[in-house]
Amino acid sequence: MVEAQRLNADAHAARLNGAALQQTLLAQGGQWHELVVERCPHLFADVPVFISPAQLQQMQGVIAAVERVVNSSKWQVASSELESGERGTENGQSDTGHRTLETENGKLKTGPSGVFYGYDFHLNSDGAHLIEINTNAGGAFLNALLIDSQLDVNLPGEAAAQTDLEKAFIDMFRSEWQRDDVPLSCIAIVDELPEQQYLYPEFLLAKRLLERAGIHVCIVDPAELKSRDGGLYVGEQQIDLVYNRLTDFSLQQHPVLLNAYLAGDVVLTPNPAHYACYADKRNLARLTCADELRELGVTDADIATLQSGIPHTFVVQADLEEGLWSNRKHLFFKPYFGYGSRGAYRGEKLTRRVFGEILQSGYVAQTMAAPGERSVNDEQTLKYDVRCYVYDGKIQLVAARLYQGQTTNFRTSGGGFAPVRVVGQSDAMAVNV
């Protein structure tokens, strides 16, 4: 960890090759490059972030423990009940569109694993701290491009990424399809008003990568989707798989897509069940509650890993008002269904009015875990968090986001996505993701 700390504190120790990055961006096409420059001027940082093998190992351990817990039948059924308010329907579906998961001989039935989970960590002198899990984490294609742009740059350490990310991403989507007898031929990347989304350039990258593999890709608003004849269509094109970038996680505002998913007319990844089991912020409270974990049959070793690797989190309740207010400076407040830091508050910044709204609005409180820091020039040090992009329990790549202020926002000069390098203790041998 000492080597990583030294490099992160030295703005001149290692910098990205800006010319190489610009050349890689221009290679995607002039219009694409102009779109990035116009819409996302602070998308990529000027420096890499360094971590130690021990920090990478701890993140891998926490992710593995979470995966073991979440993939138990007891956890998944409880997640479905939590999301539906413990009100199911006669056909086994909750009123939020989640299917109550069934088991065969005590094992969960297989289904899509869910693409691009984002396990977000704060790294500091006390270790790695999982602050949240996202099930439609953006940025993986952009970070793969960033890594490629620096392949010929002599940077310390080793990249924290699989060696062939393009193949890994293509294999992941084909794995989600799960039909060996029928090839995956058409994917729809779905988001509301996609061309207006901040990360629309990433949608275009994904489209190009997947089409190089012979898979037709369309980028569409959910209003363009139509259900008929046991299938989901955009115009006359039937969709095999939807890569879901919507932030309506239960799909209540998008009944055509929801009903097609429930009927099995399309593969939806990630889907509402993935969100309920992983990304609902109340799961962080469950993952740090030793009593509930023991009731679920979680091993003592995994309980210890989770409690040391996830800041203590609990559901905000009105009867906790006095204690919450007095201890607020040590807490971070997040809405159950929040995303992109929307509605999240550092306790020390709270007014009484906002605190009163939090008490009535469905929040969790999480013990503060300080983010890491990276020097970017002689006058400026930025905060960073680390995102592990995970598929089926395995890390595909690790990226950092540099920022200033309360949360990541991609509005900071010198900030944005940064490649993560592992340094110390035989770098090459340490990286195994």
N, C-alpha and C positions, 0 to 999 in steps of 0.2 A: 504493500500500500504506500510505502514511503516514496518509491519511484514515481508512482502515479500522482501523488500529492505534489511532488517537486515539479513535475512537468505541467500540471494544471495551474500551478502558481506562477509559471514563467511564460509570459505572452510571446516571447521570442524563441522558445525552445523548439517549437514545431508549429508550422502554419500550413494551411492547405495551399495548393497551387491554384490560385485564382484563374490564371490563364488556361490551365488544363480543364478546370471546371467549365469555364465559358465555352471552350471548344466543344466539350461534350454536350452542353446545352444547345449550342448552335447546330450540332449534328442532328438534333431531333427535328430540325426544320425552323426556318426563319420565323414563321407565324407562331410556332410553339414557343420559341425563345422570347419573342416580343410579348406574348401573353404572360409568361413568367415574370419578365422584367416589369411589366405594367401592373400586374395584379399582386405579385408576390416578391417585392424587392428585398425582403429580409427572410427569404425562404431558407437559405443556406448560410451557415456560420463561416467565419474566417479561420477557425481553428478546430482541430479534433479534440475530443475529450478522452482522457486516459483513466483506465480502471485497473485494479490489480486482479490477478488470478483468484485470490480469495474472495473478492467482491463478486466476480462472475460466478464462482462456485456457490456462494450463498444465494444469489439470485436463482440459479438453477435449482438449488435445494428447495427454496420457497415455492417456485413454480411446480416442481414435482409433487410437493406435499399438497398444494392446492388441487392439482389434477387428481390425486388419489382420493381426496375428500369429495370433490365435486362429482366424480364419476361413480360414486356409490349410489345405489338405488334409493337409500333413505334420504340422502341429500337432495336428489333430484325431485323426488315426490314432495318433500317439504318445500322446495323452491316453487314448485307449481302451486302448492296451497298458499304460500306466502303471497305470490303474485295475484292470485285470484281472490284473496281475502277468505280463503278456505271455503269458497263456494264453487263447486263444480257443476257440470250439467250431466244429463243422463247419458250422453254419448261419450263421457270421459274427457271432454274438453272444458277448460276453464273459461270464464267469461272474458278473459283477455286473449283468447286464441291459442293458449298453450295446450298441448296434449299432455294428459297425465301419462307419465312414462310407465310402461309395463315391463315385466321381466319374464324371462324364460329360464327356468332352472336356476333362479337366483342371479342371472346375469342380464344386464341391460341389453335390449335390442339395439342393434347397430343403427346408426343414422349419420347424417353429415356431422363432421366434427366442428365446423365453423372456421372460416378463413380469417387470418390476420387478427388474432387476439393480441391485445396490447397490455402487457404487464408493466405498469409504470412504477419506477422506484426512485426514491431519494437516497443518495449515497453520502455518508458522512463518516466521521471518525468512530461512530458507534456501529457502523455496518451498513447493510443494505436494507431498506425499508419499503415494502410494497404499499403504495398509497392508494392505488385503485387498479381495477381491471376493466378494460374496454373490449367489446366484442365486435366493433367495426372500426378498429383503429386505422387511421389514415397514415400515409407517409411511407409505406414499405417500398413501393416502386420508386419513389423519389430518392430514398436513401440508397437503394441499390444502384441508381444512376450516379449518386454522389460517390459511392465506394468505387465504382468503375472508373470515374474520372481521376482518381488518385492512385491507380494501380502502379504507375511508373514513378510515383513520388516517394522519396526515401523518408518515410515517417517512422518514428520509434514504435516498437511493438508489432503486434499482429492484429488484423481486422477481426472484430468479433462478429463473424458472419460465416454462413456456409459458403463454400467455394464457388458454386454455380447457382446463383440466386434465380436466374431466369428459368432454369430447369426446375428448381424447387417450387417456384410459383406455379408453373404449368402443371407439374405433377400434383400439386395440392388441389387445383381446381378439378383435375380429372379424378382424383380420389374422392372428392365431394360428390361427383356424378354417380359413382358406385354401380355402374352398369357395364359389365365387361363385354356384353354382347352387342351393345349399341354405343357408338362413339359419341363423345360430347361434341356437338356441332355448333351450338349457338348459346352465347351468354349475353344477358342484359345487365349492364351496370346501371343501377336504379338509384336516383336521388331526386329530390324536389328541385326543379329548375336547375338541372345539372350545370348548364353553361354559366350560371351565376355563382356557383359554389367556389369558394376560395381555392380548393384543391382540384378544380376542374382540370388543370394541366396533368394531374396524376391520373385522372380517368383516361385521358388520351394516351398516356404512357402504357397503362394497363391494356387498353385496346390494341395498341400496336404489338405489344409483347405477345398477347394471346393469339392475335391473328397471324403472327409469324409461325405459330404452332398449328395453323390450319383451323382455328376456331373462329367462327364469325362472332363479332362483338358489336352490340349497339348500346349507346349511352342514352338513356331515356328518363323522362319524368314518369312517375307512376300513373299519371292520368292517361298516358299513352297505352297502358296495358289493357287488354281486353281478354275475357275468359269465354271460351266457347269450345264445344266438341271435346271436352275433357282435356283441354290444353290452355296455355297462356300465350297470348300473341301480341306482337307489335305489328300492326298492319296485317300483312299476310304471312309474316315470319313467326313460326312457333319458337318459343323460348324453352330451352332445356333447363337452364340454370340462371338464377338471379343472384348476382353479386350485390348484396344489399348494403347501401350506404345511407339509408334513411335513419333519422334520429327519432322517428315515431316507432319506438322499440317494440310495442305490442301490436302495431299495425292497425290500431282501431280507426285511424283516419284514412286507411287505405284498404277498404273491404275487398276489392277485386284481388289484390295480391294476397291478403290474408286468407281468403276462401280458397284460392288456388293452392296455397301452401298446405292448408288443412286437408284438402281433398287429395293431395299427392300429385297434383297436375304439373308441378314444377319443383325443382330442387331450389330451396331458398337458403342462402348462406351469407352471413349468419342469420339466424331466425329467432323468433321470440323466446323459444325455450332456452337457447344459448344465453340470451340476455338475462333471463330469470335466474339461471343457475350460476352465472358468473358476475355479471356487470351491475345488477341492482345493488346499490351501495349498502343495503342492509346485509348483504352477504359478508361484507368486511366485518360487521359486528359478530356474525355467526362464526366466522373463521378465527376470531380472537376470543371466543367464549369457550373456555376449557370444559365447562360442564356440558354444554351442548355437544361438543366434539366427542367427549367420552360416551355420551348417549348414542352417538352415531357409530361408535365402535372404532374411532380413530386411534391409532397407536400413540403411546406416550411420546415416542420420538417425533412423530409428525406434529403433535400438539406443541412440543417444545420449539420445533422449527417455525411453526406459524406464529406463536406468541413472540418469538424473538425477531421475526422477520416482517411482521405487520404491526404498525402502531395500533395500540388499543383503540377500538372503535365501538360505539354504542348508539342505540337509537335515541333520539331526542324525545323526551316526554315532558309534558307540562309540569308534572310534580317534581322534576329535577331543576326547575328554573333557578332557584337560589344558588345551588352548587355550580350550575353551568355558568351563570353570570360571574360568580366570584373567581372561577377558574378559566374564564374565556380566553385569556392571553396565551394559554397553553393548548388551545384547541383550534381545529379547523372544521368548519361546518359545511356539509355537502348535501344537496337534495338527493333523495332516493334515486331519481331518474335523471339526474343531471348529466351533462356532457359538455366538453369544451370549456370547462370551468364556469359555465353559466350558473348563476345563483350560488356560487361557492364563496365563503367568507372566512378570512382570518379573524379569529376571535377578538384580537386586540383592536381591530378596525370597526367593530360593531357599535352601532348606536342602539339605544333602548328600543327605538321603533322597529328597526330591522330585526333585532333579537326577538321581539314579540311576534313578528311574522314567522320567524324560524320555528318558534314553539308550536305554531299552528299549521305548519306547511309540509311536514314529512321530510325530516332531515336526520342525518347521522352526524355525530361529533367524533372527530378523530384526533388523538394526541398528536401534537405537532412533531414532525420529523424534519429537521432542517435539510434543504437541498444542498447538493455540492456546489462548489464555486470554481469558475475557470477564468483566469486572466486573459483578456483578449487584446489589450494594449496597455501602455504604461499608465494610463489614467482610468481604465475601466476593468472591473471584474463583474462577470455575470453569473447568475445562478444557472444550474442545469438540473434536469431530471433525465433519467435513463429509461428508455422504452425497449423492452424485449418483445419482438414480434414472434409469436408462438403459433405453431400449428400442431394439433394432435399431441400436445404436451412437449414438443421439441422447439427449441429456439432456432429460428431461421436467421435472424440478424439482431444486433443490438445497436440502437442509435440513441443519441442525446438530443435534447432541445435546450438551447441557450436562451436566456430571457432575463429581463429585469421586471421588477414589480411583484405583484401577488402571484400570478400564474403565467404559464406559457401563452404567448399571444402572436408571435411572428411579426412583431412591430418594432423590434429592437435592432438598432444598427449594430452589426457585428454578430448578431444572434441568429437563431433559426436551427434547422437540423444540422447536426454535427456527427461525423463518423466516430465510433468508439474504438479505441485501440487498447489492447491488453498488454501491459508491460510488467516485466519482472518475473523471476522464477521460471526461466526457460519459456519465453513467450510462445514459441511455436507449439510446444507441448501443452501449454496451458489452455489454448483455445480449442474447444471441442464442443461446438454447438450444432 
